[in-house]
Amino acid sequence: MDPLLPIAALSIIIGAVIALAFFGSYFRKRSSEIQSISKPELQSDQKKHQSKPHQTKKSHARPHSHASDKDQNKKHHPLDVNTLKGHGDAVTDLCFSSDGRSLATACADGVLRVFKLDDASSKSFKFLRISLPPGAGHPVAVSFSDDGLSIVVASQSLTGSSLYMYGGVEKPKPSEEARQQPKLPLPEVKWGHHKVHDKLGILTLSGTTASYGTADGSTIVASCSEGTDIKLWHGTTGKILGHVDTNQLKNTMAAISPNGRFLAAAAFTADVKVWEIVYSKDGSVKEVTKAMQLKGHKSAVTWLCFTPNSEQMVTASKDGSIRIWNINVRFHMDEDPKTLKVFPIPLDLGGAAVHYDRLSLSPDGKILAATHGSTLQWLCIEAGKVLETADKAHEGDITGISWAPKPIPMGDEKVLVLATSSVDKKVKFWVAPSVPAS
């Protein structure tokens, strides 16, 4: 046997072992590399899947940032078209002028503001700032008088409530003139009354232009105290025209019909009392007499409003219902007002008592706007159905609600606009929802 054969065979075996070891190490290394690449991808996918619930949870826990607040204010609700800011404290009341082109707001910072509404969707509004006299307290209610260039404001201080009428409310100057004349002349106080309801506060002011019968077209204003008395005032002269006592323990609010014929009050009881404002042949107010009583609710009436034609009324009660009444009856012959419709209040408060805090009927008489806390709803008055709901229309309770009496400009069109005020220091404008054809 050739002595070289065993050596050659051994060399081949050693070479094979070395080759196997080399390729084994190579494939193990490649496998490790493949795993080291694929694992982070898998981990990344796992992290993505794990992070989704976490992000969702976080987004629910902290839904707002400073930027998202702005977006939410702009896109909070499809009917929300604008927000008036700049009030220094809670906005306590608001009121449109008869032409719908001015809006007055009463604010707890002690200032009355009159905004000019050239366009409801404007990014900025010119406004007139009126500070109340020293010691007058803060404004709690406001109502336009006459042609919209006069304003009656109720204020509250420690000594009681006061009424002031500011005349000569001028339009804010254009920006160029404003730079030349930075301070506008303050409207003058034409009349004022102090402790008008003794030491009691004023809950609401309701004003209208008297047009019924022989009325002379003067503005009359009703101040409703937190007690049981209501006083009727001449908007221009400040003269007391009448006084009524509800005798219902505690008032909630009072309103005058658009034509100036009726005065109605919501108070502690389930009944609504209505008085007739009687005019003399010379157009002045002769007397205020009891006309009728609306009976049908089972609990306290929280708010009421008249229809534009002054022939019907809408009431909301703590019994969870809305009633529409026909008050165009021969009450002089003891004919009672009639309930035309009864609707359940469409609110779900989780078992809590269901009621509306405030009501306002659109100038066409088709849409009822109603509030509860910070919730705002629009209802079809014909069917009692909800048209739209804004669950958190404001960041706090709504303090005032009013439709503009006429469509106002918004861009290239004119629209029905609802204004709401709140303790959140803001006033919001809302366009009317569409009403389905009956």
Stockholm file with secondary structure:
# STOCKHOLM 1.0

chainA/1-438         MDPLLPIAALSIIIGAVIALAFFGSYFRKRSSEIQSISKPELQSDQKKHQSKPHQTKKSHARPHSHASDKDQNKKHHPLDVNTLKGHGDAVTDLCFSSDGRSLATACADGVLRVFKLDDASSKSFKFLRISLPPGAGHPVAVSFSDDGLSIVVASQSLTGSSLYMYGGVEKPKPSEEARQQPKLPLPEVKWGHHKVHDKLGILTLSGTTASYGTADGSTIVASCSEGTDIKLWHGTTGKILGHVDTNQLKNTMAAISPNGRFLAAAAFTADVKVWEIVYSKDGSVKEVTKAMQLKGHKSAVTWLCFTPNSEQMVTASKDGSIRIWNINVRFHMDEDPKTLKVFPIPLDLGGAAVHYDRLSLSPDGKILAATHGSTLQWLCIEAGKVLETADKAHEGDITGISWAPKPIPMGDEKVLVLATSSVDKKVKFWVAPSVPAS
#=GR chainA/1-438 SS CCTHHHHHHHHHHHHHHHHHHHHHHHHHHHHHHHHHHHHHHHHHHHHHHHHHHHHHHHHHHCCCCHHHHHHHHHHSCTTEEEEECCCSSCEEEEEECTTSSEEEEEETTSEEEEEECSCTTCSCCCEEEEECCTTCCEEEEEEEETTTTEEEEEEEETTEEEEEEEECCCCCCCHHHHHHSCSCCCCEEEEEEESTTTTCCEEEEEEEECCSTTCCSCEEEEEEESSSEEEEEETTTCCEEEEEECCSSSEEEEEECTTSCEEEEEESSSCEEEEEEEECTTSSEEEEEEEEEECCCSSCEEEEEECTTSSEEEEEETTSEEEEEECCSCGGGTCCCEEEEEEECCCCCTTSCCCCSEEEECTTSCEEEEEETTEEEEEETTTCCEEEEETTSSSSCEEEEEECSSCEEETTEEECEEEEEETTSCEEEEECCCCCCC
#=GC SS_cons         CCTHHHHHHHHHHHHHHHHHHHHHHHHHHHHHHHHHHHHHHHHHHHHHHHHHHHHHHHHHHCCCCHHHHHHHHHHSCTTEEEEECCCSSCEEEEEECTTSSEEEEEETTSEEEEEECSCTTCSCCCEEEEECCTTCCEEEEEEEETTTTEEEEEEEETTEEEEEEEECCCCCCCHHHHHHSCSCCCCEEEEEEESTTTTCCEEEEEEEECCSTTCCSCEEEEEEESSSEEEEEETTTCCEEEEEECCSSSEEEEEECTTSCEEEEEESSSCEEEEEEEECTTSSEEEEEEEEEECCCSSCEEEEEECTTSSEEEEEETTSEEEEEECCSCGGGTCCCEEEEEEECCCCCTTSCCCCSEEEECTTSCEEEEEETTEEEEEETTTCCEEEEETTSSSSCEEEEEECSSCEEETTEEECEEEEEETTSCEEEEECCCCCCC
//
